[in-house]
Amino acid sequence: MNIHDLVFQTVFWALGFLFLFRIPHCRNRNWKKDAYPSTSVIIPARNEEKSLPILLRSLREQSFRPYEIIVVDGTSEDRTFEIARREGAIVMPSGPLPAGWLGKPWACCQGASVAKGDLLIFLDADTFMEKDGLKQIIDTYLARDGVVTVQPFHQTKQLYEQLSGYFNIIELAGMGTFTALGNLIKPIGLFGPCVIMSRKYYFKSGGHRQVKGEVVEDLALGSRIKKQKVPIHCYGGRGTLSFRMYPNGLGELVEGWGKGFATGALKTPLPLLAALILWIGGSITATSHVIQSLSGANTAAVLIWGTTYLLYAAQIYWMLARAGTFKFYTALLYPVSLLFFLVVFIRSFFLIYIRKSVNWKGQKISLKNKVLSK
């Protein structure tokens, strides 16, 4: 390794500490009881008989109870409707999907149209609240003007779920709001699993009607909200809100991450995207040089590049620990999850921009005649 290689590798590695420099979390605050708005929780759900009971029970066990919980059942083929009603939610069967709409925006729009609360909380069905999590989220919302969005803490159980590691890092970093630059970079949108906003802001922005055909509706809705000068505040979900993504096997994980990830990545601010590419490139370079030095039996090169590789692994573990319950071996063997990320990303790009259709939950979603990069 010459001095130039060392300098470049040091710079590329250091970039990793900038992306997730600070991730704020929702906190309890001492508000007067009459300060709390009436709250409607809206949950779009399709074939969620396994995940939905966990979320609804976690809401029922909260110290702060919402005024109503609305589950919009998107023509489920399992027991989603029955379970939601059994758990005490207001269950709303989704109407026929209008032309130009996709399922999640349509479900959210219908739920918001019947909600009675002054505060609307949109939750994905695979999320669940931690103890007092709902109060912490609402307390944080009351302290800020605008819209609050929370990226859940990723709970993993099966070995294959560790492959989600890089997706979590890129998703959090790509939002742009957790960097060392603080508020100088505005978030590119919303975190789809959890969005909190007043009824006033929702209908003023046009809500999900304005993003009816978007696969990545959270980014599109956030973009519209920003154009109306409404501030967006992003938080991490550790200790407040969690999810277990794609628990039904590797195929679901590939489909889930691939259905819109390329679109989201291409909306990342160019300087931030370039920095992410340089950081990823540096980690790939470290891996390739380790392999080359081992094959060449060069002791000095092995020590230098081996140390570089371990520094990347330690940094990645620091990142993953902020995103979810990922194992140390996932970071130590980071080329495996990185390769998986790159393959799924390329597949996502092909499906969205070339084939113009994606599959999700047994449905083929056509993207023809849709604008994907607003």
N, C-alpha and C positions, 0 to 999 in steps of 0.2 A: 504493500500500500504506500503510495507516495503522499506527499503533504497535501496535494490538491484533493486526492480521494478522501483523506482524513477530514479535511475542512468541509467538503460537500456532505459527507456522511453525518458529521456532527450537526450541520445546519438542518439536514432533512430529518434527522432523529429529533432535534429540538422542536421542530414544527409540531410534533405530536402533542406537546404539552400546551400548545396554544389553543387547540380545538375544543377541548373540554376543560378549560382553565378553571371555570367555576360553574357548578350546576346548583342553582338555588332550589330549595324545597319548601313546600307549603308548611306553615306553622300555625299553631293555635294562638289566638289573640283574645283579649278580654273585651268583647263587644257587649253592649247592652242587649237584652233579649229582644227589644223592639227594633233593633237595627237589622235583624235578619229578615231577608225578603222571603216571600213564599216561593218554594223551589219545586220545579218539575224536573224529574229525571227521565230522559227519553233514551230508550234502548232499541236500536234497530237490530232485528234478529232473524236469521234464517238458518234452520237446522242446527240449533244451538242447545239441544237437550242436555248435553254434558256440561257446558260452560255456564249456561244461564242460571241454574240453581245456585251455583257458588256466588255469583254476583248478587242475586236477589237476597240471599241469606246474609251476605256481608252488609248490604244496605239495611236490612231489617235489624241488624245488631248494632247499628251506629248510635252514638249518643245523641246525634242530631238526626232527626227524621225528616225526610222531604215531604212536602205536601202531597205529592203523588208520584208514582212510578209508572211510566207508560212504556209498554213493550209493543213495538210494531212488528208483527209477525209477517215476514216476507214470503208467503206461500211455502212454509216449511213442509218437508216430507217426513218429519219425525214428530216427537212429542213436545216440541217447543211451545205451542199454544197451550196445551194442557198443563205443562209445568209452570208456565208464567202465571196462569190463572190460579193454580194451586198455591203458589207462593205469595199470592195477594196483590199481584200487579194488575193494573188496568191493561187489558190485552186488546189491541186494535189490529184486526186483520187488514193487511195491506190491500189497497184497491189495485185493479189491473194497472200494469206498468204503462204509463203513457208513452207515446212516441218521443224519442229523444232523451228519455230518462234512463239512468242506471238505478239499480236496486237500492243502494244505501242512501243516496241523496233523496230518493222518493220516499223511503221510510222515514227519514229524519224530518222531511218537510211535512208529512202527514202527522207525525207526532207533535211537532211544534204547532200545527194548526189547531189542535184540540187541547193543548196544554193550558193550564190556568195559572201557573206560577209566574211571578215577575222575573224569576231567574231560571234560565234554561240550562240544564246540564246534559250534554250528549255523551253517552258512554257506550263503548263497544261491548258486546255481550261476553267477550272473553276476558274482560277486566274484572277485578274485585277490589273492594275497599279494605284497607288495613284498619286496625282499631282506631276510632276517632278520625279516620281519614277524610270523611265527608265534611266534618266540621272544620278541619284544617284547610281544606280546599276553599270552602266558603269564607272562612276568616281571611284567607289570603286575598280572595276576590274583593272583599269589602275594603281592603286596604289599598286597592289599585283601581284606577279608572280604566275602563276598556274591557278587553277580553283576556281570560286566563286559559291557558292550555297546558296539559300535563302529559308527559310521556311516562307511561307506567314502567315500574321496575320489573324486569323480565325474569320470571321464575322458571328455571329449567329443571327437568327431572330425568329425561332419557338422554342417552349418549348423543344421539343424532341432533338434539336440540342445541348442543354446543356449537354446531355449525352456523348458528345465527349470530355468532359473536361479532364478526365484521359488519354485518348489517346494522346492528345496534350502534356501533361506533360511528359509522358513516351517517346514519340517520340523525343521531344527536349532533355530530359535528357539522353536517350539511345544513342544519337549520340556521346556523350562524350566530345564534344568540348566546352561546356558552363560551365564546372565545375570550382571549385575554384583552380584546379590544372593547369588551363590554357593550354598551349601547350604540357604539359607532356603527355596528352592523345590525340591521333590523332583521328579524326572523323572516324567512321566506314564506311562511304560512303558519298553519296550525298542526298540532299533533292530533291525528284523527281519533285515537282511542278516547280522548277526554277533552271536551271543549265546554267552557263555562262563559255565558254571556247573558246580558239582560235581554228581556223580550224586545225592548226598544232597539238595541243595537242589531238584534237578529233580523227584525223585519225592515229596519232602515237599510241594511246591507242587501236586502233581497233574499237573504238566507240561502237555503239549498236550491231554490228555484234558479238562482243565477249560476249554479255549478251542476246542473241536473245531469249533464252527460259526461262529467269528469270522472275518470277512474281514480285519480288522486284528488278527491274532492276537498280534502282538508287543506292542501296547499292552495287550491284555486279559491276557496272561500276566504282563507287568510289574506290572499292577494287583494280581493275585493274590499275586505275590511280595512286594509292598510290604505287603499286609495281614498277611503273616506276619512282618513286621518284618525282612525280609532286605534289606540295603542294595543299591542299584543304582548302579553307577558308569558314567557315560557318557563316551565318548572320541570324538575325531575320528580319521579313518583316514589322514590325510596321512602318507606315509612308511611306512605299515604295511599298510593294506588299501585297495584301490581297487575300483571297478566301472565298467562302461560300461552304463548303463541304456538299455533299449529301442533297440537298434541297428538294428532292422528296419523303421524308417520312422516317419512321423508318426502313423499310425493306432495303432501299438503304444504310442507314447509317450502318446497321449490315453487309451487304454484302461488302460495301466499306472498312470498317476498318478490316473486317475479312479476306479479300482475301490474305493478306500477312503479317499481323502484327506479327504472331507467328515466322515467319522466321526472320524478322527484330530483334525481341527481343532476339532471340537465337544467334545473331551475336554481341550483346553488349558485351564489355570486361567483363570477369568474375568478377573482383573486383567491377566494377560499377554495374553489374547486381545483385550481392550479396547485395550491399548497397541499391539498389532500393527495393529489396525484404524485407530487414530489415525495411526500412522506411514504406512500405506498411503494413508489419506485425504490426508495432507499431501503425499505425492508426486503424487497425482492432482491436487490443488489447484494445485501448482506447475506441472504440465504445462498445465492449462487456462488459467492466467493468462498463461503464456508465449504461448500461441496467441492469446489475447485482446489482449495488448499488442502483438503483432506485427501483428495485423489492424487495430489502432487507431493504429499508427505512433506510439506513445507511447515516446519514447526512454528516459525515466527508468524507466518501468515495465518496458521490455524489459531494461534493465541489472539492475534489482533482481530480477525474476522469473527472468531468464536465469541469474543467479548462484545463485539458490535451486535452480533445476533442476540446475545443474552440481554443486552441493553434494550433492544427492540421488544423482546419478549416481556421484560419487566414493565416497560412502558405500556404495552398492550394489556397486560394484566391490570395495571392501574386504571386504565380506561374501562375495561370490562367490569371491574368491581363497582364502578359508578353506574353501570347500565343494568346489571342483573347478577344472578347467581351463577356466574361462569367459573369454571375450574381453572386452576393454575396450569394444568397440562394443556388446556386449550390455548393459552398464551404461549407456552413453551413450544408447542407445535403449531404456531400461528400460520406457517405456509399452507397447512391443510385447509383451515377455514378461509384463508385468503384465496386459495385456488377455487374453493367452492363459491365464494362470493363473486369472483370474476366470471366463472362459468354461468351462474344464475343471472348476473348483470347482462352479459352478452346475449343470453337467451331472452331476457326481458326486453332488451333493445330490439331484437329481431321480431318478437311478437307484437310489440307496440308500434314500431315505426315501419316495419316491412310487411309482416302478415296482417297487421292491424286487427288483431283479435286476441283475447286472453280467456283462459278458463278459470272459473272460480266457483266452488261449491256446486259442481255439477252443471253450471251454466256457461255457455259460450257468450262472451261479451264482445260485440263487434265495435271496433273503433273507427270504422270507415266514416269519412265525412266529418270527423271530429277534430277540433283544434287542440293539439296536445301541448303546446308550448306558449302559453299566454304570458 
